[in-house]
Amino acid sequence: MRVSRALSDMPGVTAAMVAMATDLNVSILRELGFTIPETDPGDLLIAVRASDTEAAVEEADRQLTTFQRADPAPEHQPPLTTRSAARTPADLVLVSTPGEHAFAEALDAVEAGLPVMIFSDGMPVWQERLLKERALLQRAGDVLVMGPDCGTAVIGGVGLGFANVLRPGPVGVVAASGTGAQQVTSLLDWAGTGVSHVLGVGGRDLSAEVGGLSAMRALRMLDDDPATELIVLISKPPSPEVARAVEEAVGRLRTPVVRAMLQEGAPDLTEATERVLRALGRPVPEWPSWPSWPGGRPAAKAIKGFYAGGTLGAEAAMIAGSRDIVDYGDDAYTRGRAHPMIDPALRVEALAHTQDTDVVLMDVVLGHGADPDPAASLAHAVARAPATVVVALIGTEGDPQDLHRQAAAFREAGAAVFTSNAQAARHARSLL
């Protein structure tokens, strides 16, 4: 991705992409007009359209060679497997491998009695169920399986995966949704309220196939945590039988629980955050927003969504009443390429193909692990897009990207910017 950006910034380069030859990347390059030779997914593709192609290819070779730096020989051989690493003092295992290889590493962690966060996606659901059943058999009560496809967690103030900079506080979060957790905790931070822990459990945990095994264990763990005064349970719509089991588990807890279930008739994520604040006896602030500059855009006819966060996209679809919401963080788009919270290429391309009667809703998620400067590429694409753009900017003032600078850049590009995704969706709907 960094090489692609470096090539794109060269004078005379109109298109550049350096990526593995996955089916998705090959199809994107063909859509860009490139003729692709016979490849397999293990091949590296370098595609350049430029006035001086030779110079661009030489620069690609230089960039790729620069990243290949041999490390000096270590004094001591580091562990070569998760099983051997687990024999050393450790508190948690983080697995981030291609999905087909994640199960074996996570199983080693569970059988060593360690909690594990599985950042990897693409793991079969039967393997997820088996891992979580094995975790329940461990004598230690803190063997929690977070994931697979667990994008966000915060353990005792330490962020894992995509994580915002959050102040410490009394709210514990159990989340079957990474960006849903980031939205709620970022709004809480705006309101001056911090979190104890954010325990991600993976987006499928509350499905009938998995049975909410990790969610119910995480609820019990937070209930036993003296620093947690209130728990927020965040999820996409659970299966009915799992929802009943979770409610029974909630009824046995001493700690109050606020539910943020993304379904018809339930509060949206912003409203759920406001309920948390009221339950703690704290004031609800006005959520910051930056309206767009006045302009003479045509009347809007359709709302499109270009989202990096699946839960945020689903929330936007419900509130804005649009079925044309694309989750670019879905497994179908991330196999063989970086997540859209890191790599903006697919959304930049999508913005270029909008119409002047479109309203585009999109999220920009800040924090550690995300693009260090999303406005550097996305704001330029917003400015060039024919559509009217509304941005949900998810982050805190402590995040390394500088939230206020990001908001100013998107507003300067012509977008309306909201820290609440729900408010962004309502604003988009009002433009129709």
Phi, psi and chi 1 to 4 in degrees:
 res  aa     phi    psi   chi1   chi2   chi3   chi4
   1 MET       -  -41.5 -175.0 -179.5   70.6      -
   2 ARG   -66.4  -36.4  -73.6 -179.4  -71.2  178.7
   3 VAL   -67.5  -41.2  176.6      -      -      -
   4 SER   -57.9  -43.6  -62.4      -      -      -
   5 ARG   -65.3  -42.5  -73.7 -171.5  178.4  178.9
   6 ALA   -61.5  -41.9      -      -      -      -
   7 LEU   -67.1  -41.0  -63.1 -178.6      -      -
   8 SER   -62.1  -27.9  -61.8      -      -      -
   9 ASP   -82.6   -6.4  -68.5  -20.7      -      -
  10 MET   -73.6  143.5  -69.3 -179.2   64.3      -
  11 PRO   -59.3  136.0  -20.8   31.5      -      -
  12 GLY    84.9   -2.8      -      -      -      -
  13 VAL   -91.3  122.5  174.2      -      -      -
  14 THR  -102.4  -19.8   57.2      -      -      -
  15 ALA  -156.6  138.0      -      -      -      -
  16 ALA  -154.4  136.6      -      -      -      -
  17 MET  -152.7  127.1 -177.6  171.7  170.7      -
  18 VAL  -119.4  114.7  179.2      -      -      -
  19 ALA  -158.9  163.0      -      -      -      -
  20 MET   -69.8  152.4  -57.2  -54.8  -67.4      -
  21 ALA   -84.9   53.4      -      -      -      -
  22 THR   -73.9  164.9   61.7      -      -      -
  23 ASP   -57.8  -41.1  -69.1  -17.5      -      -
  24 LEU   -63.5  -47.7  174.9   61.9      -      -
  25 ASN   -65.9  -37.0  -69.3  -24.5      -      -
  26 VAL   -63.3  -42.2  167.8      -      -      -
  27 SER   -66.1  -36.7   66.4      -      -      -
  28 ILE   -64.1  -44.1  -68.2  170.6      -      -
  29 LEU   -65.3  -36.6  -72.0  170.2      -      -
  30 ARG   -66.0  -38.4  -76.4  177.8  175.9  150.3
  31 GLU   -63.2  -29.2  -71.3  175.5    4.9      -
  32 LEU   -81.6    0.4  -68.0  173.2      -      -
  33 GLY    94.2   10.2      -      -      -      -
  34 PHE   -86.5  144.5  -71.4   98.4      -      -
  35 THR   -92.8  121.3  -59.2      -      -      -
  36 ILE  -101.9  128.2  -51.2  -60.1      -      -
  37 PRO   -71.9  175.7   27.2  -34.3      -      -
  38 GLU   -63.7  126.6 -169.4   70.4   25.8      -
  39 THR  -140.0  167.9   60.4      -      -      -
  40 ASP  -130.8  164.3   64.6   54.4      -      -
  41 PRO   -58.7  -16.4  -25.8   35.5      -      -
  42 GLY   -84.1   -5.3      -      -      -      -
  43 ASP   -82.9  150.6  -68.5  -29.1      -      -
  44 LEU   -99.3  125.7  178.5   68.2      -      -
  45 LEU  -100.3  133.1  -69.0  174.3      -      -
  46 ILE  -120.6  109.5  -58.5  175.6      -      -
  47 ALA  -117.2  123.8      -      -      -      -
  48 VAL  -137.2  134.2  178.2      -      -      -
  49 ARG  -120.1  116.3 -174.9  176.4  -64.3  118.4
  50 ALA  -156.4  161.9      -      -      -      -
  51 SER   -69.1  -29.0   56.4      -      -      -
  52 ASP  -127.8   84.6 -172.5  -13.4      -      -
  53 THR   -63.5  -39.1  -55.6      -      -      -
  54 GLU   -60.9  -43.2 -175.1  176.3  -11.7      -
  55 ALA   -64.9  -37.7      -      -      -      -
  56 ALA   -66.2  -41.0      -      -      -      -
  57 VAL   -67.3  -38.7  172.2      -      -      -
  58 GLU   -61.7  -39.3  -71.9  177.5   -3.2      -
  59 GLU   -67.5  -37.6  175.7   61.7   15.2      -
  60 ALA   -61.1  -43.8      -      -      -      -
  61 ASP   -63.1  -41.0 -175.5   61.4      -      -
  62 ARG   -64.1  -44.6 -171.9 -169.8   70.4   79.4
  63 GLN   -62.7  -45.3  -68.8  -87.5  -12.0      -
  64 LEU   -65.6  -36.7  -69.2  168.4      -      -
  65 THR   -68.5  -35.6  -56.9      -      -      -
  66 THR   -60.7  -36.7  -60.6      -      -      -
  67 PHE   -74.1  -13.0  -67.1  137.3      -      -
  68 GLN   -93.1   84.0  -62.3  174.4    2.8      -
  69 ARG  -112.3  121.8  -64.6  173.5  179.5  168.2
  70 ALA   -74.0  131.1      -      -      -      -
  71 ASP   -80.5  145.5  -67.2  -32.4      -      -
  72 PRO   -63.4  153.1   22.2  -32.7      -      -
  73 ALA   -61.8  127.6      -      -      -      -
  74 PRO   -70.1  152.6   27.1  -34.1      -      -
  75 GLU   -67.2  -35.2  -66.5 -177.1    9.1      -
  76 HIS  -125.8  139.3  -56.8  -73.8      -      -
  77 GLN   -68.0  119.3  173.5   64.0   51.7      -
  78 PRO   -71.0  161.0   25.3  -33.1      -      -
  79 PRO   -58.3  142.9  -21.8   32.7      -      -
  80 LEU  -100.4  -11.8  -61.0  178.1      -      -
  81 THR  -137.5  161.0   66.9      -      -      -
  82 THR   -62.8  -38.8  -59.5      -      -      -
  83 ARG   -61.0  -43.6 -172.9  179.1  -65.2  -87.4
  84 SER   -73.1  -34.7   61.1      -      -      -
  85 ALA   -65.0  -33.0      -      -      -      -
  86 ALA   -68.2  -14.5      -      -      -      -
  87 ARG   -76.2  -18.4  -61.2 -169.3 -170.2  106.1
  88 THR   -86.1  159.9   62.8      -      -      -
  89 PRO   -57.8  125.2  -24.4   34.1      -      -
  90 ALA  -154.3  153.5      -      -      -      -
  91 ASP  -110.0  -23.9  -62.3  -45.9      -      -
  92 LEU  -161.6  149.8 -179.4  141.1      -      -
  93 VAL  -113.4  133.4  173.8      -      -      -
  94 LEU  -112.2  121.6  172.3   61.5      -      -
  95 VAL  -109.0  121.8  175.6      -      -      -
  96 SER  -140.2   77.4 -179.7      -      -      -
  97 THR  -126.8  168.5   68.3      -      -      -
  98 PRO   -52.5  143.0  -27.9   35.7      -      -
  99 GLY   -53.8  -34.1      -      -      -      -
 100 GLU   -69.4  -14.7   59.5  -94.0   30.4      -
 101 HIS  -107.7   -3.7  -53.2  -60.5      -      -
 102 ALA   -74.6  -31.6      -      -      -      -
 103 PHE   -59.7  -47.9  174.0   74.5      -      -
 104 ALA   -61.7  -41.4      -      -      -      -
 105 GLU   -68.0  -42.4  -53.5  -54.1  -32.8      -
 106 ALA   -66.1  -37.3      -      -      -      -
 107 LEU   -65.0  -39.4 -176.3   60.5      -      -
 108 ASP   -58.8  -41.5  -79.7   -8.7      -      -
 109 ALA   -64.7  -46.8      -      -      -      -
 110 VAL   -62.3  -44.4  168.7      -      -      -
 111 GLU   -70.9  -17.2  -67.1 -173.3  -18.7      -
 112 ALA   -86.6    1.2      -      -      -      -
 113 GLY    79.0   24.4      -      -      -      -
 114 LEU  -112.7  139.7  -67.3  172.0      -      -
 115 PRO   -65.0  151.8   22.1  -29.9      -      -
 116 VAL  -137.8  134.8   56.4      -      -      -
 117 MET  -105.0  121.0  174.8 -179.9  172.3      -
 118 ILE  -103.8   98.0  -51.1  169.5      -      -
 119 PHE   -71.3  -27.0 -171.2   78.6      -      -
 120 SER   -61.0  146.1  -48.4      -      -      -
 121 ASP  -111.2 -179.3   58.1   14.0      -      -
 122 GLY    80.5   11.5      -      -      -      -
 123 MET   -82.6  133.5  178.6 -175.2  -71.1      -
 124 PRO   -58.0  145.4  -23.6   33.7      -      -
 125 VAL   -65.9  -30.0   68.9      -      -      -
 126 TRP   -66.8  -31.8   70.4  -93.6      -      -
 127 GLN   -69.7  -39.3  -68.0 -176.9  -13.5      -
 128 GLU   -60.2  -46.0  176.3  177.4   -7.4      -
 129 ARG   -60.5  -44.2  172.4   82.0 -172.7 -159.5
 130 LEU   -62.6  -44.0  179.7   58.1      -      -
 131 LEU   -59.5  -42.7  -77.4  171.9      -      -
 132 LYS   -73.9  -31.3  -67.6  177.6  176.2 -179.2
 133 GLU   -67.3  -41.7  -72.0  175.5  -22.2      -
 134 ARG   -62.0  -38.6  -70.1  -71.0 -176.4   90.8
 135 ALA   -62.3  -36.7      -      -      -      -
 136 LEU   -67.4  -22.8  -66.3  177.3      -      -
 137 LEU   -82.4  -12.1  -62.7  175.2      -      -
 138 GLN   -71.6  142.1  -62.6  -61.9  -46.8      -
 139 ARG   -65.4  -38.6  -68.2 -178.4  179.9  178.1
 140 ALA   -68.2  132.9      -      -      -      -
 141 GLY   -81.0    1.3      -      -      -      -
 142 ASP  -111.4   21.4   56.9   -5.5      -      -
 143 VAL   -85.8   94.6  179.5      -      -      -
 144 LEU  -109.0  131.8  176.5   67.9      -      -
 145 VAL   -96.7  111.6  176.1      -      -      -
 146 MET  -100.8  108.5  -63.2 -178.9  -76.6      -
 147 GLY   114.0 -165.5      -      -      -      -
 148 PRO   -68.6  174.4   27.3  -35.5      -      -
 149 ASP    58.1   38.1 -160.0   11.1      -      -
 150 CYS   -91.7  103.9  177.1      -      -      -
 151 GLY   -86.4  -18.8      -      -      -      -
 152 THR  -142.6  133.2  -61.3      -      -      -
 153 ALA  -154.4  150.7      -      -      -      -
 154 VAL  -135.5  115.2  179.0      -      -      -
 155 ILE  -113.9  110.4  -47.9  -65.0      -      -
 156 GLY    56.2   36.9      -      -      -      -
 157 GLY    89.9   -5.9      -      -      -      -
 158 VAL   -98.0  119.9  177.9      -      -      -
 159 GLY   -83.1  139.8      -      -      -      -
 160 LEU  -125.1  140.3  -58.4  170.1      -      -
 161 GLY    71.0 -138.1      -      -      -      -
 162 PHE   -82.5  114.6  -62.0  118.5      -      -
 163 ALA  -142.5  130.5      -      -      -      -
 164 ASN   -81.0  160.8  -60.2  101.2      -      -
 165 VAL   -83.9  110.5  177.5      -      -      -
 166 LEU  -119.1  142.7  -56.7  170.3      -      -
 167 ARG   -76.0  150.7   67.2 -172.0   76.6 -155.1
 168 PRO   -70.3  149.6   25.7  -32.9      -      -
 169 GLY  -174.9 -167.0      -      -      -      -
 170 PRO   -91.7   -0.1   33.8  -35.2      -      -
 171 VAL   -99.0  123.1  179.3      -      -      -
 172 GLY  -100.2  144.8      -      -      -      -
 173 VAL  -124.8  130.9  177.6      -      -      -
 174 VAL  -112.6  120.4  176.2      -      -      -
 175 ALA  -133.5  120.7      -      -      -      -
 176 ALA   -94.1   39.5      -      -      -      -
 177 SER  -166.3  117.3  161.5      -      -      -
 178 GLY   -70.2  -53.9      -      -      -      -
 179 THR   -72.8  -25.1   52.3      -      -      -
 180 GLY   -63.1  -42.8      -      -      -      -
 181 ALA   -64.5  -39.6      -      -      -      -
 182 GLN   -65.4  -37.4  -71.2 -174.3  -91.1      -
 183 GLN   -63.9  -50.1  169.9   72.1  105.9      -
 184 VAL   -63.8  -46.6  169.9      -      -      -
 185 THR   -70.4  -32.4   55.3      -      -      -
 186 SER   -66.9  -41.5  -68.2      -      -      -
 187 LEU   -65.8  -40.8  -68.7  176.6      -      -
 188 LEU   -59.2  -40.8  -73.7  173.3      -      -
 189 ASP   -62.8  -41.0 -163.9   84.7      -      -
 190 TRP   -58.1  -34.4  -85.9  105.2      -      -
 191 ALA   -85.4    4.8      -      -      -      -
 192 GLY    81.5   17.7      -      -      -      -
 193 THR  -115.7  130.0  -60.9      -      -      -
 194 GLY  -102.6 -177.1      -      -      -      -
 195 VAL  -123.6  154.2  -59.2      -      -      -
 196 SER   -87.8  -54.7   54.6      -      -      -
 197 HIS  -147.6  151.0  -50.9  -79.3      -      -
 198 VAL  -120.0  111.1  178.1      -      -      -
 199 LEU  -105.2  101.0  -55.8  179.4      -      -
 200 GLY   -78.7  141.6      -      -      -      -
 201 VAL  -121.9   -0.6  -65.6      -      -      -
 202 GLY    95.0  143.2      -      -      -      -
 203 GLY   -67.4  -17.4      -      -      -      -
 204 ARG   -98.1    1.4  -62.7 -176.4  -54.7 -156.8
 205 ASP   -60.8  -36.5 -170.8   75.0      -      -
 206 LEU   -92.9   17.5  -86.3   68.7      -      -
 207 SER   -80.1  163.6   67.3      -      -      -
 208 ALA   -63.1  -32.7      -      -      -      -
 209 GLU   -68.4  -34.0  -65.6   83.9   -4.8      -
 210 VAL   -98.7  -33.4 -178.5      -      -      -
 211 GLY    83.0   13.9      -      -      -      -
 212 GLY    68.5   24.8      -      -      -      -
 213 LEU   -61.9  -44.8  -62.6  179.8      -      -
 214 SER   -75.3  -35.8  -77.6      -      -      -
 215 ALA   -60.9  -44.3      -      -      -      -
 216 MET   -69.7  -35.6  -71.9 -172.9  -79.9      -
 217 ARG   -67.6  -41.2  168.0  152.6  -76.6 -163.0
 218 ALA   -63.5  -38.1      -      -      -      -
 219 LEU   -60.5  -43.9  -73.9  166.6      -      -
 220 ARG   -65.1  -38.8  -67.6 -167.0  -64.3  -89.9
 221 MET   -63.7  -43.5  -68.1  170.9   70.1      -
 222 LEU   -69.6  -32.5  -70.3  177.4      -      -
 223 ASP   -63.2  -30.4 -169.6   43.7      -      -
 224 ASP   -86.6   -4.8  -68.2  -23.9      -      -
 225 ASP   -87.7  116.4  175.5   32.6      -      -
 226 PRO   -65.2  -19.0   20.6  -30.8      -      -
 227 ALA   -83.6   -8.3      -      -      -      -
 228 THR  -101.9  117.1  -60.4      -      -      -
 229 GLU   -98.6  -21.1  -60.5  174.2   14.7      -
 230 LEU  -152.0  143.3 -177.7  145.2      -      -
 231 ILE  -114.9  138.1  -60.1  170.0      -      -
 232 VAL  -110.9  128.0 -174.9      -      -      -
 233 LEU  -106.7  115.3  175.7   60.1      -      -
 234 ILE  -114.3  131.8  -56.3  171.7      -      -
 235 SER  -163.0  154.5  173.8      -      -      -
 236 LYS   -70.6  171.8  -61.9  173.7 -174.1  176.3
 237 PRO   -54.4  122.0  -27.4   34.9      -      -
 238 PRO   -80.6  164.5   30.7  -33.6      -      -
 239 SER   -69.0  148.4   73.4      -      -      -
 240 PRO   -56.1  -43.5  -25.3   34.3      -      -
 241 GLU   -68.4  -35.0   60.4  -90.3   29.7      -
 242 VAL   -71.2  -38.2  174.9      -      -      -
 243 ALA   -58.4  -40.8      -      -      -      -
 244 ARG   -65.8  -41.3  -72.3 -169.2  -68.9  -89.2
 245 ALA   -64.6  -40.1      -      -      -      -
 246 VAL   -66.1  -40.4  169.8      -      -      -
 247 GLU   -62.2  -39.0  -77.9  -58.6  -45.3      -
 248 GLU   -63.6  -39.3  -68.7  176.0    3.3      -
 249 ALA   -65.8  -41.0      -      -      -      -
 250 VAL   -62.0  -38.4  166.7      -      -      -
 251 GLY   -64.1  -20.0      -      -      -      -
 252 ARG   -91.9   -1.7  -64.9 -169.6  -70.2  -91.0
 253 LEU   -86.3  151.8  -57.3 -179.9      -      -
 254 ARG   -84.5  -27.1  -58.8  178.5  -58.0  -84.3
 255 THR   -87.1  133.6  -50.2      -      -      -
 256 PRO   -65.0  148.3   20.8  -30.8      -      -
 257 VAL  -125.9  130.2  176.8      -      -      -
 258 VAL  -105.3  129.1  172.6      -      -      -
 259 ARG   -95.8  136.2  -62.4  152.6 -170.4   80.6
 260 ALA  -127.7   73.2      -      -      -      -
 261 MET   -95.1  125.2  -57.0  -68.4 -164.5      -
 262 LEU   -83.8   87.8 -160.0   61.9      -      -
 263 GLN  -153.4  164.3   53.4 -168.1   -5.3      -
 264 GLU   -57.7  135.1  -66.8  -67.7  -18.7      -
 265 GLY    86.1  -12.4      -      -      -      -
 266 ALA   -93.9  157.8      -      -      -      -
 267 PRO   -65.0  146.8   23.1  -32.8      -      -
 268 ASP   -73.8  177.1   59.5   48.8      -      -
 269 LEU   -63.7  -35.3  -64.2  174.6      -      -
 270 THR   -69.2  -44.1  -59.4      -      -      -
 271 GLU   -63.6  -38.3  -68.6  167.7  -16.9      -
 272 ALA   -63.3  -39.4      -      -      -      -
 273 THR   -62.2  -40.5  -55.1      -      -      -
 274 GLU   -65.1  -35.1  -67.2  168.6   -6.1      -
 275 ARG   -64.8  -37.7  -69.9 -172.2  179.6 -171.3
 276 VAL   -60.9  -47.4  170.8      -      -      -
 277 LEU   -61.9  -42.6  -67.6  170.6      -      -
 278 ARG   -65.9  -38.8  -66.2 -170.5 -174.9  100.0
 279 ALA   -62.8  -30.5      -      -      -      -
 280 LEU   -87.8   -1.3  -67.7  170.8      -      -
 281 GLY    73.5   29.4      -      -      -      -
 282 ARG  -112.7  149.8  -56.1 -169.9  179.8 -169.5
 283 PRO   -69.6  149.4   24.3  -32.5      -      -
 284 VAL   -94.6  117.9  176.2      -      -      -
 285 PRO   -81.4  172.7   32.9  -35.6      -      -
 286 GLU   -82.9  122.5 -178.1  175.1  -17.9      -
 287 TRP   -71.1  128.8  -54.4  117.0      -      -
 288 PRO   -61.1  142.8  -23.0   33.6      -      -
 289 SER  -149.9  157.7   62.4      -      -      -
 290 TRP  -130.0  100.5  -63.1  -97.3      -      -
 291 PRO   -65.4  155.6   24.0  -33.2      -      -
 292 SER   -74.0  161.4   57.9      -      -      -
 293 TRP   -65.5  143.3  -58.5  107.2      -      -
 294 PRO   -62.9  141.7   21.0  -30.6      -      -
 295 GLY  -155.6  175.4      -      -      -      -
 296 GLY  -106.6   52.2      -      -      -      -
 297 ARG   -70.9  150.2  -59.4 -100.2 -171.9 -179.9
 298 PRO   -64.8  162.1  -17.7   28.8      -      -
 299 ALA   -62.3  134.3      -      -      -      -
 300 ALA   -79.9  144.9      -      -      -      -
 301 LYS  -117.8  -24.0  -64.6 -179.1  179.8  178.9
 302 ALA  -147.0  147.8      -      -      -      -
 303 ILE  -107.5  127.0  -64.8  175.3      -      -
 304 LYS  -115.7  149.9  -64.7 -178.1  177.6  179.5
 305 GLY  -125.0  128.6      -      -      -      -
 306 PHE  -118.7   90.5  -57.5  149.6      -      -
 307 TYR  -108.9  147.8  -88.7   78.8      -      -
 308 ALA   -95.6  -25.7      -      -      -      -
 309 GLY  -105.6  122.7      -      -      -      -
 310 GLY   -63.4  -42.7      -      -      -      -
 311 THR   -67.1  -41.2  -61.2      -      -      -
 312 LEU   -62.2  -40.0  -63.0  176.8      -      -
 313 GLY   -64.4  -41.5      -      -      -      -
 314 ALA   -65.5  -39.4      -      -      -      -
 315 GLU   -63.8  -43.4  179.9 -176.3   54.8      -
 316 ALA   -61.9  -40.8      -      -      -      -
 317 ALA   -62.5  -41.7      -      -      -      -
 318 MET   -65.8  -43.5  -69.5  174.7   56.4      -
 319 ILE   -78.0  -42.5  -65.7  172.3      -      -
 320 ALA   -81.6  -13.7      -      -      -      -
 321 GLY    70.6   31.7      -      -      -      -
 322 SER  -113.7  139.0  172.7      -      -      -
 323 ARG   -97.1   -3.6  -63.6 -178.4  179.4  178.6
 324 ASP   -98.1   57.3 -164.1    1.4      -      -
 325 ILE  -115.2  120.5  -54.7  -72.5      -      -
 326 VAL  -103.9  128.0 -179.5      -      -      -
 327 ASP   -95.8   97.3  171.2   18.2      -      -
 328 TYR   -74.3   -5.3  -75.4  104.0      -      -
 329 GLY   -89.0   -1.4      -      -      -      -
 330 ASP   -63.1  153.8 -173.3   83.8      -      -
 331 ASP   -54.4  -32.5  -69.0    4.7      -      -
 332 ALA   -62.8  -25.8      -      -      -      -
 333 TYR  -101.1  -14.9  -65.6   97.1      -      -
 334 THR  -103.5   -6.4   58.3      -      -      -
 335 ARG   -69.4  116.5 -173.9  169.9  179.4   81.4
 336 GLY    83.8    5.1      -      -      -      -
 337 ARG  -148.3  163.1   64.8  178.9  -56.3  117.8
 338 ALA   -70.2  153.8      -      -      -      -
 339 HIS   -61.3  147.7 -167.6  -80.1      -      -
 340 PRO   -64.6  -15.4   20.6  -33.1      -      -
 341 MET   -72.2  -13.9  -76.0  165.2   58.2      -
 342 ILE  -107.5  -45.4  -57.6  170.5      -      -
 343 ASP  -111.3  112.3 -178.6    0.3      -      -
 344 PRO   -84.6    1.3   33.6  -35.6      -      -
 345 ALA   -55.7  -46.9      -      -      -      -
 346 LEU   -65.0  -38.0  -67.6 -179.5      -      -
 347 ARG   -75.8  -32.3  -63.6 -156.2  -71.8  174.2
 348 VAL   -60.5  -44.4  168.4      -      -      -
 349 GLU   -63.9  -42.6 -177.9   71.6   13.6      -
 350 ALA   -64.4  -39.8      -      -      -      -
 351 LEU   -61.8  -34.7  -78.2  165.1      -      -
 352 ALA   -68.0  -18.9      -      -      -      -
 353 HIS  -107.3   21.4  -70.5   88.6      -      -
 354 THR   -85.7  169.8   56.0      -      -      -
 355 GLN  -109.8  162.6  -53.3  -62.7  -41.2      -
 356 ASP   -73.1   -8.3   60.8    1.6      -      -
 357 THR  -100.0    7.3   55.3      -      -      -
 358 ASP   -91.8  146.7  -67.9  -24.8      -      -
 359 VAL  -108.8  124.9  174.9      -      -      -
 360 VAL  -105.5  123.5  169.5      -      -      -
 361 LEU   -98.7  134.2  -97.9  170.7      -      -
 362 MET  -150.8  150.7   60.4 -173.5  -62.9      -
 363 ASP  -102.0  148.8   58.4  -14.8      -      -
 364 VAL  -129.2  112.8  175.1      -      -      -
 365 VAL  -105.6  124.5 -175.3      -      -      -
 366 LEU   -97.8  178.9  -51.8 -179.0      -      -
 367 GLY   118.3  174.9      -      -      -      -
 368 HIS   -64.4  141.3  -66.7  -61.9      -      -
 369 GLY    92.0  -24.3      -      -      -      -
 370 ALA   -87.0  172.8      -      -      -      -
 371 ASP   -49.1  126.5 -171.4  -30.0      -      -
 372 PRO   -65.4  -18.2   21.0  -31.3      -      -
 373 ASP  -155.0   75.4 -173.2    7.7      -      -
 374 PRO   -60.6  -31.2   17.8  -29.3      -      -
 375 ALA   -66.3  -23.0      -      -      -      -
 376 ALA   -58.6  -33.5      -      -      -      -
 377 SER  -111.6  -42.3   52.0      -      -      -
 378 LEU   -71.1  -35.7  -79.7  172.3      -      -
 379 ALA   -64.7  -37.9      -      -      -      -
 380 HIS   -64.1  -39.2  -66.2  -60.2      -      -
 381 ALA   -67.1  -37.1      -      -      -      -
 382 VAL   -63.4  -43.8  166.6      -      -      -
 383 ALA   -63.0  -33.9      -      -      -      -
 384 ARG   -85.4  -17.0  -65.7 -168.0  -61.9  -93.0
 385 ALA   -68.8  139.5      -      -      -      -
 386 PRO   -67.1  -24.5  -17.0   29.4      -      -
 387 ALA   -76.8  164.5      -      -      -      -
 388 THR   -85.6  127.9  -60.4      -      -      -
 389 VAL  -113.3  134.9 -179.7      -      -      -
 390 VAL  -121.5  125.7 -179.0      -      -      -
 391 VAL  -112.0  129.5  171.4      -      -      -
 392 ALA   -95.0  109.7      -      -      -      -
 393 LEU   -98.5  106.3 -174.6   60.9      -      -
 394 ILE  -101.0  114.1  -48.6  -58.8      -      -
 395 GLY   173.7  179.5      -      -      -      -
 396 THR  -122.7  167.5   70.9      -      -      -
 397 GLU   -70.1  -15.0  -68.8 -179.4  -58.7      -
 398 GLY   -88.2   -7.8      -      -      -      -
 399 ASP   -67.0  147.7  -74.7  -27.1      -      -
 400 PRO   -67.5  -17.4   21.8  -32.8      -      -
 401 GLN   -79.4   -7.7  -67.3   87.9  -11.0      -
 402 ASP    65.9   87.4 -172.0  -19.6      -      -
 403 LEU   -54.5  -43.0 -176.1  141.5      -      -
 404 HIS   -66.8  -35.8  -69.6  -80.3      -      -
 405 ARG   -68.0  -39.0 -177.6  175.0   65.5   82.5
 406 GLN   -63.6  -45.2  -62.9  -67.4  -38.1      -
 407 ALA   -60.7  -41.9      -      -      -      -
 408 ALA   -64.5  -39.4      -      -      -      -
 409 ALA   -66.0  -42.8      -      -      -      -
 410 PHE   -70.4  -36.3  -77.3  106.9      -      -
 411 ARG   -67.0  -41.0 -176.4  171.7 -176.0  -97.8
 412 GLU   -61.7  -30.2 -175.0   69.4   29.4      -
 413 ALA   -78.2   -6.6      -      -      -      -
 414 GLY   108.0    2.2      -      -      -      -
 415 ALA   -89.9  151.3      -      -      -      -
 416 ALA   -89.2  136.1      -      -      -      -
 417 VAL  -122.9  133.4 -176.8      -      -      -
 418 PHE  -133.0  141.7  -64.8   81.1      -      -
 419 THR   -83.3  -12.9   52.4      -      -      -
 420 SER  -105.1  120.7  160.1      -      -      -
 421 ASN   -63.9  -37.4 -177.0   58.8      -      -
 422 ALA   -63.0  -42.5      -      -      -      -
 423 GLN   -67.2  -34.9  -69.8 -177.3   -2.6      -
 424 ALA   -62.9  -42.5      -      -      -      -
 425 ALA   -65.8  -40.1      -      -      -      -
 426 ARG   -65.8  -37.7  -68.5 -170.4 -179.1   93.7
 427 HIS   -64.5  -42.7  177.0   73.5      -      -
 428 ALA   -60.5  -42.1      -      -      -      -
 429 ARG   -64.9  -34.4 -172.9  166.8 -174.4  168.2
 430 SER   -67.8  -17.3   73.8      -      -      -
 431 LEU   -82.8  -11.5  -61.3  175.4      -      -
 432 LEU   -73.1      -  -64.9 -179.1      -      -
